[in-house]
Amino acid sequence: MSVFHHEFHGTVLREYDIRGIIGETLQPEDAFAIGRCFGSIVTRKGGTKVAVGYDGRLSSPDLEPQLVAGLRACGLEVLRIGLVATPMLYFASHALAADGAVMVTGSHNPPNYNGFKMMLGQKPFYGPQIQEIGRMARDGDVVPVATEGTDRPVEIMADYVARVMQDYDGGTRPLKVVWDPGNGSGCEVTKALAGKLPGEHTVINGDVDGTFPNHHPDPTVAKNLEQLIAEVARTRADLGIAFDGDADRIGVVDNEGHILFGDQLLIILARDVLKSKPGGTIIADVKASQVLFDEVQKAGGTPLMWKTGHSLIKTKMAETGSPLAGEMSGHIFFADKWYGFDDAPYSAIRLLGIVARMQERLSEVRAALPQVINTPELRFDCAEDRKFQVVQEVKQRLAASGARVQDVDGVRVLTDDGWWLLRASNTQAVLVARCEASSEAGLDRLKALLAEQLIASGLPVPDFSAENAGH
């Protein structure tokens, strides 16, 4: 028996997942090592089976068999779900009572990236757990191979679609909907759901293509929604729905072609959920608009601001019994009737039910929300070993000045104009900022306060131009 040892590239073990550039920082042998180490964790906890899925990237079919081989080397039974959207793997993990699940996916990263998202039991696997995989690989700390495990294909699409459709509550009212799965791994499930819904459905970019020929699969960036907006206008649709590359994040445009951002979408979903769950805790990340927290309160809910990061939000939901949560980045989590994981196709079905039951158009609901002006997410380069320090320095200076600060994740500073936020990204060597005010003049004042703090910590004068915005 050969002794197992493996070193990962220093950049790939991230906070919420494992991610790298194929052929540069991520190789097929990394996939085997992940299977070998994660499989050892599952086995040591008494687990016997792990579900595995992969996305539509060109490199995914090379990584998946290596991952499976690593899991089998731990004596596990591997349930191979095939090419699916990430939420379908999460669903399979619940439906098949798997002891762990691993999705091979580069999410919304460029085509030359790939990576792995994991669940242990039915919980997110993240943070120190991911670092532990690195340590185990380095030390060769894995279970000895007693009996080689097995693997078998499992078809999950029909069960997933049937279960999602159970929660469609829009009756028989026909809607006109444009769908854009962005040539990602959500293509087949999008077509399957569109085929079951009443109304008229157009699917664009509906074939899986790991080169993403039409646009980058990230629905939080406005330019990636231009095609969808044009198609909504052409077909006079009620709304348009877009998914990211592995369909765990959603983007929505209304009948007038306006984008509904993650927090605006969450308001619409929360109002509906709170009818049956009065007083329910609705969680959103620190980047969300103050309007969201105010509207949740108005609708009889308990708003809770929490740290950015899908794993952190899922964990907080379980802890608080929250029926619904969301992030600005388009991760929406339903625990009301569903399993509490981020699932864009499921969120789309719940949204369509609400729109079908509305008297007014979606654009009218959006226009009736309190109007504020905000910057998109702003990103400033900051060395990995410095980014958390900068936030700490800013926090100390603000405390000394008596500012009103919420510090659940970085610093969110409240002023009479609105608020500004500065936090360290968990996944990149950047600081992330956002400002929101009720007027342009107020927004300028907030930007000036933010700039002042960045400069005080020795960063260059910040660039607030549109080019610096994005996710």
KACORMO-V479510 format. One line per field, one symbol per residue. psi: psi as a letter, one per 30 degrees, with the letter a starting at -180 (. if undefined). burial: + if it has 9 or more other C-alpha atoms within 8 Angstrom, else -. A space follows every 50 residues. Layout:
psi=???
burial=???
This chain:
psi=kkkkkkklkfffjaefakkakkfdfklefeeeeeeeeeeeeeefgglfkk kkllaglefefeeeeeeeeeeefgglkkjjfajlkefeeeeeeeeghlfl kkkjkgcgllfgllakklkkbglkjlbfeeeeeeeeeefgilkljdkkal lkkkjfeeeeeeeefegkhgbgkkljkkkjghgafgeeeeeeeeffklak kkklhgkkjffifelkijgfkeffgeeeeeeeeefhlelkkklafghgkk kkkafggkkjleeeeeeeeeeeefefikfkkkkllfflkfeeeeeeeegg ljkkklkkkeeeeeeeeeefgkfklllfggkkjkfjfagglkjeeeeeee eeeeeffkelleeeeeffkkklkllakkkkkkkegfeeeeeeeeeeeeef fgljkkhejbkjkklffbllkklkkfflilkklkkklfleeeeeeeeeee eeeeefggllkkjglfffla.
burial=-----+-----+++++++++++--++++-+++++++++++-++---++++ ++++++++-++-++-+++++++++++++++++++++++++++++---+++ +++++++++-+-++++++++-+-++++--++-++++++-+++-----+++ +----+---++--++-++-+--+-+++++++++++++++++++-----+- +-++++-+++-+---++++++--++--++++++---++++++++++++++ +++++-+++++++++++-++++++-----+++++++++---++++++--+ ++++++++++++++++++---+++++++-+++++++---++++++-++++ +++++++---+++-++------++--++++-+----++-++++++--++- --+-+--+++++++--+++++++++---+++++++++++--++-+++--+ +-+++-+-+--------+++-
